[in-house]
Amino acid sequence: MPTKDPNKSYIAILGWSLRCIDALEKFDRRYVIVAPKWAEDYATQHNIPFVSWDFERLNDRSHELATTLKDMGVDVSIPLFEETVEWAGAVNSVLMDNPRLLGQAMLFRDKSLMKRRAQLGGIRVGIFEEAMDQSDVIRFLKRVNQTLLKLDGDPNDPIHFKAFDKAGCLGHRVIRSPDDVAAIADDEFPALLESHLDGWEFAVEAWIKDRKIQFLNISEYVTLGYSVFVPATPELEKWRGKITEQIEKLIEVFDIDFGFIHPEYFVTNDGTMYFGEVAYRPPGFNAFELMERAYGFNAYQALVLSFDPKATQEELDAFFPTPVKDALGHAGCFGVYPRRRVVSELRIPEETENDPYFEFHELAAPMESKVTKRTAFGTHWGLVYFFGEDPHRLRDLLKAQEELDFYL
Amino acid sequence: MTMTSDSSSIQPILRSFDHVLGQLAGASSAAKFSYQGRVLDAAKRVLKQQGGLAALEDRAAALDRAGIFDGTDWAKPSGLVPGMVANALKSPEPRIVVLETLNLLRFLAVVRGAHAQPGLPVEHAHHFLTQVLALNLDRILGAHHEAARLSAHELTPAVDALLQRLLDGVGTEGILGRLVEEVWRILRQRPIQVGHVKSMILQIAIALGQQGQSFSASANRLGADRLISALFGPTDLCREDPGLDAYVARLAHADTGSLQAEASGMARAMHDTGLVSEYHAAYLRYILDSGQGHFLPDALGLSSTGLDCLRCYQPLVQQLIDVAVHPGTAQAVLGISLMLERGILYSPPIAPSLWRLLGTPLSPACEEGLAAAFGSDVTPHQRLVAGLLTLLGQPLGIGQGNNPTCQAARALSIWALNDPDYLLWLLAQVTANDRIVMYFEGAALDSALLPAGLALHTPLDADAVSVLLVPHLDRIYAEMGRRVADRGEDPHRWINPELHGWWVGREFHIAVDIMTGKLQDYDQFIRDFHLAYHPLHNGNEPVIHPQPAGIAVTDSQGTFVGWHAITIIRVALDQSGDMRVYFFNPNNDSGQDWGLGIVVSTHGNGERLGEASLPFGQFASRLYIFHNDGLHTPVSVPVEDEKITAIRDMAQHSWARDRV
């Protein structure tokens, strides 16, 4: 393990992630993990610098966290999870004496606000609206379909229903009929409603320093909520130029000096980009791990560099590879949901296990036999990882996993 | 099965494997375990390929260094038990199978000199693998029984290939020989439970049947034959294992000379090995049923002491045989024989107590418990009588099984040895009332009303007497502990005399301070132990009653493992003139390596059957609790300082390393 360089920044990580801790153990920055009390024993056992903090408490104590970290000499805090994004904004506004950072973080935390801000900045977004209750949803569904000149009885075009402040696919539902609306619980409101775009959905991971994109990755979704791989196929990569322009717009509109963003877009057949949403934290689906596999650089260390006020441009240039060209291959993963109502064991399908692209899985054995009915996109039971040279073969392989039973 | 995949298909899998292995190797200690699962999964896929085993063998050292075993039960190779391997390799959880496979490959790498592990010397690795092979002979020889076939899984061919590879690496040389030696070593301790020994002998018999020629030259052939014949054909009339019915038919046609030869042949095999053949049980039943009881003394192999005892109590003994000796409980024959030799029937309450046992039906709970542990070949009552006779004949043969109840097993052993009358009284309480009432400092403790102690379940892998008594004793022991918990001193100071009997010394010595766990007045402790127990220092006073004592058990590296209850039986000079402590260890196998040259002996240094022994100083260096009767020694000889220093060094280099 390298020694810590006292001339480099002292980093606070908000959230508990072993992968991130592992990356920092192997990095030359001093660091401290800020995470809930339940992680404290493990941290003590393994000599991990630790500050216990309850992120669910009200925000009026954020100043206390900021002062604690400031007294320790911490230079910047980095959020790992959606729930810690505004904490990091609040803390950094104190550490860096820049109140604007808190406002910016609040923007990232509210899907509706961020969409309006994007729209105001001239970024193309789909039709969207806030919903306070079920009747709002039904009205939106009807109006969108009227706009599309559908008659009564024609199958509706779906709309998307997303919780304001949840990460990724949590709380994301696809609504096709008033029946679907009836299934939404009252506590899921308020929420964001979006029209459905028939396009190619993808995500971008961008590390930003001094308002400049340091590294831009395009993650190709095979099926939303199931599978993703990096780098993308040449067909999607050919839009890289346009995508870069879009990200530069985002940097302007959201006034991003540094850090890491993870926006989602649609590109329609004619090459029009629609902005979906943006998060100011590492993506789900372990995309960081995929990037490490594909490029060989540690994405968490990259995250630290992009936040670190003392990181130099030379250091960043030396750290990042050239996108696509430097990739060793394509890495993808598939999120498994049980396909049966009752399951008793985990069994990796033969065709998966024997495929040369298959690498390993992180699936848990079933804890109970009855599978809870999936509302919204739900949470997968674990990921299966693949790696190989041919992006098209990888894409088809990921698609094929959807038809296999991992839980019997 | 996918073993047939051609060799080119292993390349991408190996690439993945090497990638995740690299991740594991580079991971910090905090994240190590999060990479282990993926490495095991990748290893499993490699194993299933042609050439996969060899690829993993090449990487065995790298895997070990990368930390694949960190935080698992396999982390310390020196502490691994060969007997656990077979089960791990049969586990339904593939990651366990793979981990055990990698572990064995690690041992193989050490044997081949391709890997060096601190704490795993080459000889140890070699010995370990030999034992593993010996214990898995059936699998190596392909003598799979139906149960094994049914439990086969996708890794079964890979595991078979692994064992074959180990066999090539270690050599067939000496495997059977080791197994035979191992069986003899265990049998010399005369354990009450011999089920696992019998299954090892069965393995030997199968192996000899298949590989007879290559083994015939070996010096162990005779030892193996003795074991096999003692179980399956101890005498002329059953030499070729004809089956019990055929044997009894032959007895019916045998002349007096043959019957006499059968009697002495049976007894010889029994006392030679400690194993009783089922034919022996059939023989005893036959001669008693046919009115030929005059063969009994020879069939039991009695000396003049035993014979005299038998003559005094003939009707009782015959009744005990009738109830207890059946083909499924043949070991009771040895118990009866040794019990007669001990002469304990002359103690006035014993014979009536045995009559009481013969005449009392068991409570339903007792019947249920015995049936659950032993099945229903014979009735629970017959099983209990057989078990009791075995315990009375072999008080030092009892083992705690795989249960944390060394205290209870030790107590049963002490009573069987020193106070059999009391043991029978405890048993009578349980068989009649499902409870034991003991008194602790005047207050009655009723086991039926107490919460569970250390053992969460009734022990099923122990002998019949333990199955009935241990749950009650364990609860009483735990309750006594609770009652003295706040006294700030080691609870055994009070528990030991109250639990076992008045003859446990009330003067209590302990080597460590309970609050800090540090050594306390250790030199004086050692000095006191000499003055209390060493005949050359205590005025040549022998150990009068067996005394409970506590030892700090260490592993073969001398690292502290835990506190353990034993019994000091006697202290005496061995045949080479060294003073030794002879003691009983309720652990199932006393022959243990406690590290730094301290190896507990069970045979060849003057031990009686079931005793373990160590030179006085070595024993003292692992001792941490003992009792003394408080009588003043008339002429005590002071202990030389060098002796004390040597013992203190041995303690401080092992269990007391961090207690100074």
Chai-1 contact restraints between the chains, C-beta under 6 A:
chainA,res_idxA,chainB,res_idxB,connection_type,confidence,min_distance_angstrom,max_distance_angstrom,comment,restraint_id
A,L18,B,A31,contact,1.0,0.0,6.0,A-B,restraint_1
A,L18,B,S34,contact,1.0,0.0,6.0,A-B,restraint_2
A,I21,B,A30,contact,1.0,0.0,6.0,A-B,restraint_3
A,D22,B,A27,contact,1.0,0.0,6.0,A-B,restraint_4
A,D22,B,S28,contact,1.0,0.0,6.0,A-B,restraint_5
A,D22,B,A31,contact,1.0,0.0,6.0,A-B,restraint_6
A,E25,B,S28,contact,1.0,0.0,6.0,A-B,restraint_7
A,H46,B,S29,contact,1.0,0.0,6.0,A-B,restraint_8
A,H46,B,A30,contact,1.0,0.0,6.0,A-B,restraint_9
A,I48,B,A30,contact,1.0,0.0,6.0,A-B,restraint_10
A,P356,B,P12,contact,1.0,0.0,6.0,A-B,restraint_11
A,E359,B,S16,contact,1.0,0.0,6.0,A-B,restraint_12
A,F360,B,R38,contact,1.0,0.0,6.0,A-B,restraint_13
A,F360,B,D41,contact,1.0,0.0,6.0,A-B,restraint_14
A,F360,B,A42,contact,1.0,0.0,6.0,A-B,restraint_15
